[in-house]
Structure formats: structure tokens, C-alpha cells
Amino acid sequence: MTIKHIKASQMLNTAVDGFSVLVEHENNALDNLAASLRERVLVAKKARSLGELLRDQIDLLPDTQARLRNDHGVRSELLKGLTRDLRSSIRLE
């Protein structure tokens, strides 16, 4: 194997590793979303009136917003790290 092939292989490994971490994060985010949806449905089933349903669902909004903001922040940092790692591996050539 030539050095060029080794470098290309290292770049590919870096990309695959980075995308694997992103996929794992997205999978966890979807699991959290499903859990949140289950919680909303349980809360909705307990509501005795339309007003109570709306109030309860509105009460859950801050948690939803915080979770989405956190997921976005983590996703952004993972993408920055992947980009940094790929650029670093390109410079090593």
C-alpha cells in the first residue's frame, strides 16, 4: 500500500467514525423524541377538558424547547468536530 492509499484510508476512517457518532446522536435524539411524545399522550389522556389539555401541553413546551436546543447544540458540535478532524487529516497529506 502506498502512503497515498494509507492517507485516504485514514480519511475514510475519520469520516466513518464521525458519521457513526452523528448517527448515534440522532438515534438518541429520536428515542428522546419518542419518549417525549409518549409523555404528551399520557398527559393528554388524563385531561378532563379541552382547557386542561391545552394548559398541560403548553406546560410541556419549555422542556421540549430545551431538549431541541440541546440536541441542536450537540449536533452542531459533532459536525464541527468532524469537520475539524477531516481538515486535520487532509493537512497531514
C-alpha positions as CSV (number, residue, x, y, z in Angstrom):
1,M,0.0,0.0,0.0
2,T,1.3,3.4,-0.9
3,I,1.3,6.4,1.5
4,K,-1.5,8.0,-0.6
5,H,-3.7,4.9,0.0
6,I,-2.9,4.9,3.7
7,K,-3.8,8.6,4.0
8,A,-7.1,8.0,2.0
9,S,-7.9,5.1,4.3
10,Q,-7.3,7.2,7.4
11,M,-9.5,10.0,6.0
12,L,-12.2,7.4,5.3
13,N,-11.9,6.0,8.8
14,T,-12.2,9.5,10.2
15,A,-15.3,10.2,8.2
16,V,-16.9,6.9,9.1
17,D,-16.1,7.4,12.8
18,G,-17.5,10.9,12.8
19,F,-20.7,9.9,10.9
20,S,-21.1,7.0,13.3
21,V,-21.1,9.4,16.2
22,L,-23.6,11.6,14.5
23,V,-25.9,8.7,13.7
24,E,-25.7,7.6,17.3
25,H,-26.6,11.1,18.5
26,E,-29.6,11.3,16.0
27,N,-30.8,7.9,17.2
28,N,-30.7,9.0,20.8
29,A,-32.5,12.3,19.9
30,L,-35.2,10.2,18.2
31,D,-35.5,8.0,21.2
32,N,-35.9,11.1,23.4
33,L,-38.5,12.5,21.0
34,A,-40.5,9.3,21.2
35,A,-40.3,9.3,25.0
36,S,-41.5,12.9,25.0
37,L,-44.3,12.1,22.6
38,R,-45.4,9.2,24.9
39,E,-45.4,11.6,27.9
40,R,-47.5,14.1,25.9
41,V,-50.0,11.4,25.1
42,L,-50.2,10.2,28.7
43,V,-50.8,13.8,29.9
44,A,-53.4,14.3,27.2
45,K,-55.3,11.2,28.2
46,K,-55.5,12.5,31.8
47,A,-57.0,15.8,30.7
48,R,-60.6,16.2,31.7
49,S,-61.3,19.2,29.5
50,L,-60.0,21.0,26.4
51,G,-58.7,23.8,28.6
52,E,-56.8,21.4,30.8
53,L,-55.4,19.6,27.7
54,L,-54.1,22.9,26.3
55,R,-52.7,24.0,29.6
56,D,-50.9,20.7,30.2
57,Q,-49.5,20.7,26.7
58,I,-48.3,24.3,27.0
59,D,-46.7,23.4,30.3
60,L,-44.5,20.8,28.5
61,L,-43.2,23.3,25.9
62,P,-40.2,24.6,27.9
63,D,-38.9,21.1,28.3
64,T,-39.4,20.4,24.6
65,Q,-37.7,23.6,23.6
66,A,-34.7,22.9,25.9
67,R,-34.3,19.4,24.6
68,L,-34.4,20.5,21.0
69,R,-32.0,23.3,21.7
70,N,-29.6,20.9,23.5
71,D,-29.9,18.4,20.6
72,H,-29.1,21.1,18.1
73,G,-26.1,22.2,20.1
74,V,-24.7,18.7,20.4
75,R,-25.3,18.1,16.7
76,S,-23.5,21.4,15.8
77,E,-20.5,20.5,18.0
78,L,-20.3,17.0,16.5
79,L,-20.3,18.4,13.0
80,K,-17.7,21.0,13.9
81,G,-15.5,18.2,15.3
82,L,-16.0,16.0,12.3
83,T,-15.1,19.0,10.0
84,R,-12.0,19.8,12.1
85,D,-10.9,16.1,12.1
86,L,-11.3,15.8,8.3
87,R,-9.4,19.1,7.7
88,S,-6.7,17.9,10.0
89,S,-6.4,14.6,8.2
90,I,-6.3,16.4,4.8
91,R,-3.4,18.6,6.1
92,L,-1.4,15.5,7.0
93,E,-1.1,14.5,3.4
